[in-house]
Amino acid sequence: MNYLKNLISNCKRKNHVPVLTLAVLSLSTNMLTYFGTRVFTKYFQHHDMTLEFDTNTPFIPWTVAIYLGCYLFWIVNYILGCFQDDEETMRFWCADFFAKLVCLAFFVLLPTTNIRPIITDTDIWSKGMLWLYRNDPANNLFPSIHCLTSWFCVIAIRKQKNIPSWYQAVSVIIALSICISTLTTKQHVVVDVFAGIFLAEFAYWFVQKSGFINFYKKMITAINNIFSPIPSPSQPSES
């Protein structure tokens, strides 16, 4: 467990970025992108990008456990992503923010959908799939935010020498398993998957190369200034 102590020590020593602000902004952007756009695109024409590969991919209900179990993985690795130095932490969250904006644009300009299987079985996994289908409509699919976020979990830790190589390898396996589960649950098609992974890598490269991260830093500073309490003037002491 020494590596955990090293991580915590490293975070206390190096990391001075406003992590809470970054996380809240990311979550808010994600909610707006995934749920908010549905208000505007409900009556838009949606395109089906299903390929022969997707048609031949089997429907495997038990993989809903992987699909829904991703949230714990996301939380853990996004937290670990904050245990880097200031610049890398900021770059990671900036890339996540930028990627969600790109997703928002695609969801509005190129709405997609797919055809889901009819479920007649009554086992627990089939019931889980029915619950998922009822609560997550077949839209806002390209790029896959599930795959995007899962791959960001890989990006979050791959430069961290304090994180053991076995966990970095496991994170890649988990991320790929989640991507596969989006296909076997028929939540996404293969182009959604590759687009999500590509967008994560592109965003991580682009925000640094383009200087977008500088705009992001200014935005975070402005947000902090708005919500930071203004210190009250000191009162003169009574004699």
C-alpha positions as CSV (number, residue, x, y, z in Angstrom):
1,M,0.0,0.0,0.0
2,N,3.0,2.3,-0.1
3,Y,2.0,3.6,-3.5
4,L,-1.2,5.0,-2.0
5,K,0.7,6.8,0.6
6,N,3.0,8.2,-2.1
7,L,0.1,9.3,-4.2
8,I,-1.5,11.2,-1.3
9,S,1.8,12.7,-0.3
10,N,2.4,13.7,-3.9
11,C,-1.1,15.3,-4.2
12,K,-0.6,17.3,-1.0
13,R,2.8,18.5,-2.1
14,K,2.1,19.4,-5.8
15,N,-1.6,19.8,-6.5
16,H,-3.0,23.2,-6.0
17,V,-5.6,23.3,-8.7
18,P,-9.3,23.8,-7.7
19,V,-10.3,20.1,-8.2
20,L,-13.9,20.6,-6.9
21,T,-14.5,23.4,-9.5
22,L,-13.1,21.2,-12.3
23,A,-15.2,18.3,-11.3
24,V,-18.4,20.3,-10.9
25,L,-17.9,22.0,-14.3
26,S,-17.2,18.6,-15.9
27,L,-20.3,17.0,-14.4
28,S,-22.5,20.0,-15.4
29,T,-21.2,20.0,-18.9
30,N,-21.8,16.2,-19.1
31,M,-25.4,16.6,-17.9
32,L,-26.1,19.4,-20.4
33,T,-24.5,17.5,-23.2
34,Y,-26.2,14.2,-22.6
35,F,-29.6,15.1,-21.2
36,G,-30.0,18.8,-22.1
37,T,-29.6,18.3,-25.8
38,R,-32.5,15.8,-25.9
39,V,-34.9,18.7,-25.3
40,F,-33.8,20.3,-28.6
41,T,-33.3,17.2,-30.7
42,K,-36.4,15.2,-29.7
43,Y,-38.1,15.9,-33.0
44,F,-34.9,16.0,-35.2
45,Q,-34.3,13.3,-37.8
46,H,-31.9,10.7,-36.3
47,H,-29.5,8.7,-38.3
48,D,-28.7,5.0,-37.8
49,M,-25.0,4.2,-38.2
50,T,-25.4,0.4,-37.8
51,L,-22.9,-1.6,-39.8
52,E,-22.9,-5.3,-40.7
53,F,-20.4,-5.7,-37.9
54,D,-23.0,-4.5,-35.4
55,T,-25.7,-6.7,-36.9
56,N,-23.4,-9.7,-36.4
57,T,-22.4,-8.7,-32.9
58,P,-24.3,-10.9,-30.4
59,F,-26.7,-9.4,-27.8
60,I,-25.4,-10.5,-24.4
61,P,-27.7,-9.3,-21.6
62,W,-25.3,-10.1,-18.7
63,T,-22.8,-7.5,-20.0
64,V,-25.2,-4.9,-18.6
65,A,-23.3,-5.5,-15.4
66,I,-20.2,-4.2,-17.0
67,Y,-22.0,-1.4,-18.7
68,L,-23.6,-0.1,-15.5
69,G,-20.6,-1.0,-13.3
70,C,-18.4,1.5,-15.1
71,Y,-19.3,4.3,-12.7
72,L,-17.1,3.1,-9.9
73,F,-14.2,2.8,-12.3
74,W,-14.8,6.3,-13.6
75,I,-14.9,7.8,-10.1
76,V,-11.7,6.0,-8.9
77,N,-9.7,6.9,-12.0
78,Y,-10.9,10.5,-12.3
79,I,-9.8,10.9,-8.6
80,L,-6.5,9.4,-9.4
81,G,-6.2,11.8,-12.3
82,C,-6.1,14.6,-9.8
83,F,-3.0,13.1,-8.2
84,Q,-0.8,14.5,-10.9
85,D,1.1,17.8,-11.0
86,D,-0.9,21.0,-11.5
87,E,-0.3,21.2,-15.3
88,E,-1.3,17.6,-16.0
89,T,-4.3,17.7,-13.8
90,M,-5.5,20.8,-15.5
91,R,-4.8,19.4,-18.9
92,F,-6.8,16.2,-18.1
93,W,-9.9,18.1,-16.9
94,C,-9.6,20.6,-19.8
95,A,-9.6,17.7,-22.3
96,D,-12.6,16.2,-20.6
97,F,-14.5,19.5,-20.8
98,F,-13.5,20.1,-24.5
99,A,-14.5,16.6,-25.5
100,K,-17.9,17.0,-23.9
101,L,-18.4,20.2,-25.9
102,V,-17.6,18.3,-29.1
103,C,-20.1,15.6,-28.1
104,L,-22.7,18.3,-27.6
105,A,-22.1,19.6,-31.1
106,F,-22.4,16.2,-32.6
107,F,-25.6,15.4,-30.6
108,V,-27.2,18.5,-32.0
109,L,-25.9,18.5,-35.5
110,L,-25.8,14.8,-36.2
111,P,-28.4,13.1,-34.0
112,T,-28.1,9.3,-34.1
113,T,-30.1,6.3,-33.0
114,N,-30.1,2.5,-33.4
115,I,-32.5,-0.4,-33.3
116,R,-32.6,-2.3,-30.1
117,P,-33.5,-6.0,-29.7
118,I,-36.9,-7.0,-28.4
119,I,-36.4,-8.6,-25.0
120,T,-38.7,-11.4,-24.0
121,D,-36.7,-13.3,-21.4
122,T,-37.4,-12.7,-17.7
123,D,-34.0,-13.5,-16.1
124,I,-32.3,-10.9,-14.0
125,W,-30.0,-9.7,-16.8
126,S,-32.8,-9.3,-19.2
127,K,-34.7,-7.3,-16.6
128,G,-31.6,-5.2,-16.2
129,M,-31.5,-4.6,-19.9
130,L,-35.2,-3.6,-19.9
131,W,-34.6,-1.1,-17.1
132,L,-31.7,0.3,-19.0
133,Y,-33.7,0.7,-22.2
134,R,-36.5,2.4,-20.4
135,N,-34.3,4.9,-18.7
136,D,-31.8,5.6,-21.5
137,P,-33.4,6.3,-24.9
138,A,-31.6,5.3,-28.0
139,N,-30.1,8.7,-28.9
140,N,-27.1,10.8,-28.3
141,L,-24.9,7.9,-29.4
142,F,-22.1,9.4,-31.5
143,P,-19.6,9.7,-30.1
144,S,-20.1,7.3,-27.2
145,I,-19.7,9.2,-23.9
146,H,-19.4,5.8,-22.2
147,C,-16.3,5.0,-24.3
148,L,-15.0,8.5,-24.1
149,T,-15.1,8.6,-20.3
150,S,-13.7,5.1,-20.0
151,W,-10.7,6.0,-22.1
152,F,-10.1,9.2,-20.2
153,C,-9.7,6.9,-17.2
154,V,-6.7,5.4,-19.0
155,I,-5.3,8.8,-19.9
156,A,-5.7,9.9,-16.3
157,I,-3.2,7.5,-14.9
158,R,-0.8,6.4,-17.7
159,K,1.8,9.1,-17.0
160,Q,1.8,8.5,-13.2
161,K,4.9,6.6,-12.1
162,N,3.5,6.2,-8.6
163,I,0.6,4.0,-9.9
164,P,1.7,0.4,-10.4
165,S,1.9,-0.9,-13.9
166,W,-0.5,-3.7,-13.1
167,Y,-3.3,-1.3,-12.3
168,Q,-2.6,0.7,-15.5
169,A,-2.9,-2.5,-17.5
170,V,-6.1,-3.4,-15.6
171,S,-7.5,0.0,-16.4
172,V,-7.0,-0.5,-20.1
173,I,-8.7,-3.9,-19.9
174,I,-11.6,-2.5,-17.9
175,A,-12.0,0.4,-20.4
176,L,-12.0,-1.9,-23.4
177,S,-14.4,-4.2,-21.6
178,I,-16.8,-1.3,-21.1
179,C,-16.4,-0.3,-24.8
180,I,-17.3,-3.9,-25.8
181,S,-20.3,-3.9,-23.4
182,T,-21.7,-0.9,-25.2
183,L,-21.9,-3.2,-28.3
184,T,-23.1,-6.4,-26.7
185,T,-25.9,-4.5,-24.9
186,K,-26.8,-2.8,-28.2
187,Q,-26.5,0.6,-26.6
188,H,-24.0,1.7,-29.3
189,V,-22.6,0.7,-32.6
190,V,-19.0,0.3,-33.5
191,V,-18.5,3.7,-35.0
192,D,-19.7,5.3,-31.7
193,V,-17.0,3.3,-29.8
194,F,-14.1,4.3,-32.0
195,A,-15.3,7.9,-32.2
196,G,-15.4,8.0,-28.4
197,I,-11.8,6.6,-27.9
198,F,-10.5,8.8,-30.7
199,L,-12.1,11.9,-29.3
200,A,-10.5,11.3,-25.9
201,E,-7.0,11.1,-27.4
202,F,-7.6,14.0,-29.7
203,A,-9.0,16.3,-27.0
204,Y,-6.0,15.5,-24.7
205,W,-3.6,16.4,-27.6
206,F,-5.6,19.4,-28.9
207,V,-6.1,21.4,-25.7
208,Q,-2.4,21.6,-25.2
209,K,-1.4,22.1,-28.8
210,S,-4.0,24.7,-29.6
211,G,-3.7,26.7,-26.3
212,F,-7.3,26.0,-25.4
213,I,-6.1,25.1,-22.0
214,N,-5.2,28.8,-21.4
215,F,-8.8,29.8,-22.0
216,Y,-9.9,27.0,-19.7
217,K,-7.6,28.2,-16.9
218,K,-9.0,31.7,-17.2
219,M,-12.5,30.3,-17.1
220,I,-11.8,28.3,-14.0
221,T,-10.2,31.3,-12.3
222,A,-13.2,33.5,-13.2
223,I,-15.6,30.8,-11.7
224,N,-13.6,30.6,-8.5
225,N,-13.6,34.4,-8.2
226,I,-17.4,34.5,-8.6
227,F,-18.0,31.9,-5.9
228,S,-15.2,32.7,-3.5
229,P,-16.4,34.6,-0.5
230,I,-15.3,38.2,-0.4
231,P,-13.3,38.9,2.8
232,S,-15.0,41.5,5.0
233,P,-12.9,44.5,5.9
234,S,-11.2,44.3,9.2
235,Q,-13.0,46.2,12.0
236,P,-11.0,48.6,14.1
237,S,-10.4,47.3,17.6
238,E,-12.2,49.1,20.4
239,S,-10.1,50.8,23.0
